[in-house]
Amino acid sequence: MGKFIHAADIHLDSPLRGLERYEGAPDQVKNATRQAFDNLIQLALEEQVDFLLIAGDLYDGDWRDYNTGLYLVSCMNKLREAGIPVFIVRGNHDAQSVITRSLPLPGNVHTFDHQRPETKLIEHLGVAIHGQSYPTRQVTENLARAYPDPEQGLLNIGLLHTALDGREGHDPYAPCSPQELVNKGYDYWALGHVHGREEVQRGSPWVVFPGNLQGRHINEGGPKGCTLVTFDHGQILTVEERRLDVLRWSRCRVDCTGFRTPEEVLERIHGLVLQEMEAAEGRPVVFRFELTGSTPAHGELVGQREEWANQIRATVLDTSFRQGWLEKVKLRTTSPSSAGGPLPEELPRGFLEKYFRELGQDAEFLAELKQELAALKAKLPHELFANHPDLNWENSAVFEELLAAAKDLAQVKLTAREVSTHED
């Protein structure tokens, strides 16, 4: 019986986004991708695997300096001493044209050619590994189509960096269909590029994205790690997820509907922190809270945004015994009176009232528009108001122009919010 590890998308030495600007962030933030890679090497040694597969994006891009390469050489030497070969394909982040610096790797490491697919045989194990690296960052052709036919009587593994037929949030590189991979006749497809674990097909053949080793921002939440595979006589026996990350990201949506005070919101957040810390199995957790729903607490939350953000931060630290960290709080709550209710006193009346009411935004957003309107009004000739003290909103053509400008401004702000929500 034999064993191998399938890993991908390590992005060695890439920073964790969203925490580097905060004081007091967990120690695990620094070098988190290295620590996860250390865990991978340790797992390979403990399991005494027969080989290690890395399906692209070992690096995040060109090295800032040679420290990244020296660290990798050290890790590969540990595996060489244990008799463990390593097989690598380059992906879009570490394509042949992207990495300009290089260091000689130990003889146990093979990087597949970027010009054409090739096959490496491990004869004593009865294994054939087929793969091709990316020549450039953007590979839009179907690489799998040119992969060789399976070697008869051997366990055939395809090593490929691909988006398959498309995955949300990932560029459509090296496109191919799952059925095309199935029809190739291999026993296992070791894929990379998609950062979430996905077993596309379970058996005959196995088609697996292991996900990346370490989540690096809020959109890479949940457990991260690699896949441990056992095989015997040309057949896959077991396929297991092994978690190797050193820090977790958790996006928590909190429905505040019915909560009357911010303290009730804090109580709910306390429960969520406990739940997520337990699921993290002793790892630090980075939290983002998105507060939604119609709540009487809305005005206080928005009016004292910084104070309540710090109250939430303190709750996270206290509940997690300083093993949790607040990355961001997003306030998307509304007031129960915001839909069709009275407008705040400081907002414009008259014919603008209907427009502002139809915006359906919170008081903070409307106040921003009011300030912009005031700035526009300030640019009008003073004599216009001095000579016409009875000038009102309804009868002024000038304020018709102000209204048009306000509508344009509102559309820009709303569009920006939509884009921000989509990106986050």
Secondary structure, DSSP 8 states (H G I E B T S, - for coil): -EEEEEE----BT---TTTTTSTT--GGGTTHHHHHHHHHHHHHHHHT-SEEEEES-SBSSS-SSTHHHHHHHHHHHHHHHTT--EEEE--SSS-TTT--------TTEEE--SSS-EEEEEGGGTEEEEE---SSS---S-SGGGS----TTSEEEEEEE--TT--TTS---S---HHHHHHTT-SEEEEES-SS-EEEE-SSSEEEE---SS--STTS-S--EEEEEEEETTEEEEEEEEE--SSEEEEEEEE-TT--SHHHHHHHHHHHHHHHHHHTTT--EEEEEEEEEE-TTHHHHHHTHHHHHHHHHHHHHHHTTT-EEEEEEEEEEE-TTTTTS---TTS--THHHHHHHHH---HHHHHHHHHHHHHHHHTS-HHHHHS-TT--TTT-HHHHHHHHHHHHHHHHHHHHHHHHHHH-
